[in-house]
Amino acid sequence: MEFRRINNLPPYVFTIINDLKVEGRRAGHDIIDLGFGNPDLPSPDIAVEKLAEAAGNPRNHRYSASKGIPKLREAVAGYYARRFGVYLDPDTEVINTIGAKEGFSHLMWTLLQPGDAALVPSPSYPIHLYAPLFAGAEVREIPLSTGTDFFGTMQERWRYSWPKPRIIVLSFPHNPTTTCVDLEFMAGVVAFAKEHDVLLVHDFAYADLGYDGYLPPSIMQVEGAKDVAVELYSMTKSFSMAGWRVAFMVGNPQVVAALAKLKSYLDYGTFQPIQIAATVTLNEAPGHPKAVCDIYQSRRDALCLGLNRLGWEVAPPRGTMFVWAKIPEPYREMGSVEFASWLVRDARVAVSPGVGFGPGGEGHVRFALIENEQRTAQAVRQLRQSLTKLG
């Protein structure tokens, strides 16, 4: 890889906010961090207990399998059968990855090369935009915002792109915009992919975080989806296992095999006691994602109610662990980086600037639901004292 390809990337603006947060805390200020989407909830007890037990067995200290141990892949197939009514062959249609970012990034290496192109929503989770670039491909952005026809725009961008994009990246519920879709949308995208011989890559990070009765659909629920799609599922949010780095890619067996081949050169898999603990958790803690979802919904309600009361109008999201908020009109000219920086310094509340998710995110900031209701209420009070132009 040429170093200039990395050096030419835009600055990772989240480090600006992080540095200000660190600076404020060193000065003795209590900075409430609603920026970094780092789950604060503890992992399931059964996961921790099984990890400790498995780690005590020296046989588990050796290299593991980069594809994932068979029992873990069977547990993932069981989850998809229970949750979505989808049958997956654990041997050919499931692979363990060391977190979804690792899986997605290495997947781009298997699918793309210089001269290729990928269609990616904008704004988007940064790795969705950067991983195709790391593979040497070009990125064609699909604007994603409230009131836009994403499916129609996707078709238009594909039609007028050259070279024709080989893959389309999707992620619903969406980070950062919190956009949600239904199964009918997924069926339409699958039909489009079949017609135009394009592969769909669906990052399903927020599979279990749907609110007010909304259940996020898996693209695998669409008949024939395995012909043209793969999906990444992570235990990070659903099971509050962020640091464990346990995720999976499921779907098209040829793509699964290609990723397995690449990973066989790169790694020996996640530490085996972690894989064992994840297996037991998937099988024996099926109610944990619902409990996590209820907590995030309560935090969502507290934050959105508080923001609206102080005059910052935001719509409660139907999914994800975030709130995507347009910068209030009196402060909009500041831009998202300057506005977010000011909030850290003046209100002592950290949020993520929208432009960090791509040019389409400018004019917005993202709140992460990673503090309890009391801390969230405190953050709202501090924002009220700073946002005096909201009246």
C-alpha positions in Angstrom: 0.0 0.0 0.0 1.3 3.4 -0.8 1.8 5.6 2.2 0.4 8.6 0.4 -3.0 6.8 0.2 -3.2 7.0 4.0 -1.7 10.4 4.3 -4.2 11.9 1.8 -7.2 10.8 4.0 -9.0 13.6 5.8 -8.1 14.2 9.5 -9.9 11.8 11.9 -11.9 14.6 13.5 -13.0 12.6 16.5 -9.5 13.0 17.9 -10.1 16.7 18.2 -13.0 16.1 20.5 -11.2 13.4 22.4 -8.2 15.6 23.0 -10.4 18.4 24.3 -12.2 15.9 26.6 -8.8 14.7 28.0 -7.7 18.3 28.4 -10.8 19.2 30.4 -10.6 16.1 32.6 -6.9 16.9 33.4 -8.1 20.3 34.4 -10.4 18.7 36.9 -13.7 19.1 35.0 -16.4 16.5 34.9 -16.8 16.0 31.1 -19.9 13.9 30.3 -19.0 11.8 27.3 -21.9 11.3 24.9 -19.6 11.1 21.9 -17.8 7.7 21.6 -20.3 4.9 21.1 -18.6 2.7 23.7 -21.2 0.5 25.5 -21.0 1.0 29.3 -23.3 -1.9 30.2 -21.6 -5.0 31.7 -21.3 -8.1 29.7 -23.5 -11.0 30.7 -22.5 -12.8 33.9 -22.5 -16.1 32.0 -20.0 -14.8 29.5 -17.5 -13.7 32.2 -17.9 -16.9 34.2 -17.4 -19.1 31.2 -14.4 -17.0 30.0 -12.7 -17.5 33.4 -13.4 -21.2 33.4 -12.2 -21.7 29.8 -9.1 -19.6 30.4 -8.1 -21.9 33.2 -7.7 -24.8 30.8 -4.2 -24.8 29.2 -5.6 -26.5 26.1 -7.4 -23.3 25.3 -4.1 -21.3 25.3 -3.0 -22.6 21.9 -3.8 -21.2 18.5 -7.5 -21.4 17.6 -9.2 -21.4 14.2 -9.4 -18.2 12.3 -12.8 -19.3 10.9 -14.2 -19.8 14.5 -14.6 -23.0 16.4 -17.5 -25.2 15.1 -19.7 -24.8 18.3 -19.5 -21.0 18.0 -20.6 -21.1 14.3 -23.4 -23.5 15.3 -24.5 -21.0 18.0 -24.7 -18.2 15.4 -26.7 -20.3 13.1 -29.0 -21.1 16.1 -29.4 -17.4 16.8 -30.4 -16.6 13.2 -32.9 -19.5 13.3 -34.6 -18.3 16.5 -34.5 -14.5 15.8 -35.1 -14.4 12.0 -36.3 -17.8 11.0 -33.2 -18.1 8.7 -31.3 -21.3 8.2 -27.5 -21.0 7.9 -25.0 -23.7 7.2 -22.5 -23.2 10.1 -19.7 -24.8 8.0 -20.1 -22.8 4.8 -22.2 -19.7 5.6 -20.8 -18.5 8.9 -17.4 -17.2 9.8 -16.2 -15.6 13.1 -14.4 -12.3 12.8 -12.3 -10.3 15.3 -15.0 -7.6 15.6 -17.1 -6.3 12.8 -14.5 -3.6 11.8 -11.9 -6.3 11.2 -14.3 -8.5 9.3 -15.5 -5.6 7.1 -12.1 -4.3 6.4 -10.6 -7.6 5.4 -13.7 -8.4 3.4 -13.0 -5.3 1.3 -9.6 -6.7 0.5 -11.2 -9.9 -0.9 -13.8 -8.1 -2.9 -12.1 -4.9 -4.2 -8.9 -3.8 -5.9 -7.6 -0.7 -7.6 -10.0 0.3 -10.5 -13.1 -1.0 -8.7 -15.8 1.0 -7.0 -18.2 0.7 -4.0 -21.5 2.4 -3.3 -21.6 3.6 0.3 -24.2 5.7 2.2 -23.1 9.1 3.3 -22.9 10.0 6.1 -21.7 6.6 7.3 -19.7 4.8 10.0 -16.1 5.8 9.0 -14.8 2.3 8.2 -17.6 1.9 5.7 -16.0 4.8 3.7 -12.4 4.1 4.4 -12.1 0.3 4.0 -12.8 0.4 0.3 -10.3 3.1 0.0 -7.7 1.0 1.8 -8.3 -1.7 -0.7 -7.5 0.8 -3.5 -11.1 1.2 -4.8 -13.1 4.3 -5.3 -16.1 5.2 -3.2 -19.4 6.5 -4.7 -21.5 8.1 -1.9 -25.3 7.6 -1.6 -26.8 10.6 0.3 -28.8 9.4 3.3 -30.9 11.9 5.2 -34.4 12.4 6.4 -36.9 12.7 3.6 -34.6 11.4 0.8 -35.4 8.4 -1.4 -32.4 6.3 -0.5 -33.3 3.4 -2.7 -34.0 5.6 -5.7 -30.8 7.5 -5.2 -28.9 4.2 -4.9 -30.2 3.1 -8.2 -29.3 6.4 -9.8 -25.8 6.5 -8.4 -25.2 2.9 -9.7 -26.6 3.7 -13.1 -24.4 6.7 -13.6 -21.2 5.4 -12.0 -18.2 4.2 -14.0 -16.8 1.8 -13.4 -19.9 0.0 -12.2 -19.7 -0.5 -8.4 -19.0 -4.1 -7.5 -20.5 -3.8 -4.0 -23.1 -1.8 -2.2 -22.6 -1.2 1.5 -25.6 -1.1 3.7 -26.1 -0.7 7.5 -29.6 -0.5 9.0 -30.4 0.6 11.6 -27.9 3.1 10.4 -25.0 4.8 12.3 -25.0 7.8 12.5 -28.4 8.8 11.0 -30.4 6.1 12.9 -32.4 5.5 9.7 -34.4 2.3 9.8 -35.8 0.2 7.0 -38.3 -2.7 6.7 -38.1 -6.1 5.1 -39.8 -4.7 1.9 -36.8 -2.4 1.5 -34.4 -5.3 1.9 -36.3 -7.3 -0.7 -36.0 -4.4 -3.2 -32.3 -4.1 -2.7 -31.8 -7.9 -3.1 -33.8 -7.8 -6.4 -31.7 -4.9 -7.6 -28.5 -6.7 -6.8 -29.6 -9.8 -8.6 -30.6 -7.8 -11.7 -27.3 -5.9 -11.9 -24.9 -8.6 -10.6 -23.7 -6.6 -7.6 -22.8 -7.9 -4.1 -24.5 -6.4 -1.0 -22.6 -6.1 2.3 -24.9 -5.4 5.2 -23.4 -4.3 8.5 -26.0 -5.3 11.1 -24.4 -3.9 14.2 -27.7 -2.8 15.7 -29.7 -5.9 15.0 -31.3 -6.0 18.4 -31.7 -2.3 19.1 -35.1 -1.5 17.8 -37.5 0.7 19.8 -41.3 1.2 20.2 -42.0 -2.3 18.8 -39.7 -2.0 15.8 -37.7 -5.2 15.0 -34.8 -4.6 12.6 -34.9 -7.0 9.7 -32.0 -9.1 8.6 -31.2 -9.1 4.9 -31.0 -12.8 5.1 -34.7 -13.0 5.6 -35.2 -12.2 2.0 -35.6 -15.2 -0.2 -32.5 -15.6 -2.4 -30.5 -13.1 -0.4 -27.6 -15.6 0.0 -27.0 -15.4 -3.7 -26.0 -11.7 -3.6 -25.5 -10.7 0.1 -23.4 -11.2 3.2 -24.2 -9.7 6.6 -22.1 -8.8 9.6 -23.5 -9.5 13.1 -21.7 -8.4 16.2 -22.1 -9.2 19.9 -20.7 -5.7 20.8 -24.0 -3.9 21.3 -26.6 -6.7 21.7 -24.6 -8.4 24.4 -22.5 -5.5 25.6 -19.3 -7.3 24.7 -17.4 -4.5 23.0 -13.9 -5.3 24.2 -14.3 -9.0 23.5 -14.2 -8.4 19.7 -16.6 -11.1 18.7 -18.5 -10.8 15.4 -19.6 -12.9 12.5 -20.1 -12.7 8.8 -22.9 -14.8 7.4 -24.5 -15.4 4.0 -23.1 -16.2 0.5 -20.8 -19.2 0.9 -18.4 -18.2 -1.9 -17.7 -14.8 -0.1 -17.5 -16.6 3.3 -14.9 -18.9 1.8 -12.9 -16.0 0.3 -12.8 -14.2 3.6 -11.8 -17.5 5.4 -8.9 -17.9 2.9 -7.6 -14.4 3.5 -7.9 -14.7 7.3 -6.0 -17.9 7.2 -3.0 -15.9 6.1 -3.6 -13.1 8.7 -4.7 -14.5 12.0 -5.4 -17.5 14.1 -8.8 -16.4 15.3 -10.1 -14.9 18.5 -8.6 -16.2 21.8 -10.4 -19.6 22.2 -11.7 -18.9 25.7 -13.5 -15.9 24.3 -15.0 -18.0 21.5 -16.2 -20.6 24.1 -17.7 -17.8 26.3 -19.4 -16.3 23.3 -20.9 -19.7 22.3 -22.4 -20.3 25.7 -23.7 -16.7 25.8 -25.5 -17.0 22.5 -27.0 -20.3 23.6 -27.9 -19.6 27.2 -28.5 -15.8 27.4 -31.1 -15.3 24.7 -32.9 -12.6 26.8 -29.9 -10.3 27.2 -30.3 -8.3 24.0 -33.9 -7.4 25.0 -32.8 -6.2 28.4 -30.0 -4.1 26.8 -32.5 -2.7 24.3 -34.9 -1.6 27.1 -32.1 0.3 28.8 -31.1 2.1 25.7 -34.7 3.0 24.9 -35.1 4.5 28.4 -31.9 6.6 27.8 -33.2 7.6 24.4 -36.4 8.9 25.9 -34.5 10.8 28.7 -32.2 12.5 26.2 -34.7 13.3 23.5 -37.2 14.7 26.0 -34.5 16.8 27.7 -33.2 18.2 24.4 -36.7 19.1 23.1 -37.5 20.8 26.4 -34.6 23.1 26.0 -35.6 24.0 22.5 -33.3 21.6 20.5 -35.8 19.7 18.4 -34.8 16.1 17.8 -36.9 13.1 16.7 -36.5 9.9 18.9 -34.8 7.3 16.8 -36.4 3.8 16.2 -33.1 2.1 16.4 -29.3 2.1 17.2 -27.8 3.5 20.4 -27.5 7.0 19.1 -29.4 10.3 18.5 -28.6 12.2 15.3 -29.3 15.8 15.8 -29.2 18.8 13.5 -27.2 21.6 14.9 -29.7 24.3 16.2 -30.2 27.1 13.7 -28.6 29.8 15.9 -25.4 27.8 16.0 -25.4 26.2 12.6 -22.9 28.6 11.0 -20.2 27.2 13.4 -20.1 23.9 11.6 -20.1 20.5 13.4 -16.4 20.4 14.5 -16.4 23.9 16.0 -19.8 23.4 17.6 -18.9 20.1 19.1 -15.6 21.6 20.3 -17.4 24.5 21.9 -19.8 22.1 23.7 -16.9 20.3 25.3 -15.2 23.5 26.5 -18.3 25.4 27.5 -21.0 22.8 28.4 -18.5 20.1 29.3 -20.5 17.6 27.2 -18.8 15.6 24.5 -20.6 14.7 21.2 -19.4 13.5 17.8 -19.2 16.1 15.0 -21.3 15.0 12.0 -18.6 15.7 9.4 -16.5 12.9 11.0 -19.0 10.5 9.3 -18.3 12.0 5.9 -19.3 15.2 4.1 -23.0 14.3 4.3 -22.8 14.5 8.1 -22.0 18.2 8.2 -24.5 20.3 10.1 -25.2 17.5 12.6 -23.8 16.0 15.8 -24.3 12.5 17.2 -25.2 11.7 20.8 -24.3 8.2 22.1 -26.6 6.7 24.7 -23.8 5.6 26.9 -24.7 7.3 30.2 -27.5 6.4 32.6 -30.6 8.6 32.9 -29.2 10.7 35.8 -26.0 11.5 33.9 -28.0 12.2 30.8 -30.2 14.6 32.7 -27.1 16.3 34.0 -25.8 16.7 30.5 -29.0 18.3 29.4 -28.8 20.8 32.3 -25.3 21.7 31.3 -26.3 22.1 27.7 -29.2 24.4 28.8 -26.7 26.7 30.5 -24.6 27.0 27.4 -27.2 27.1 24.6 -28.6 30.4 25.6 -29.7 31.3 22.1 -32.3 28.6 22.2 -34.3 30.6 24.8 
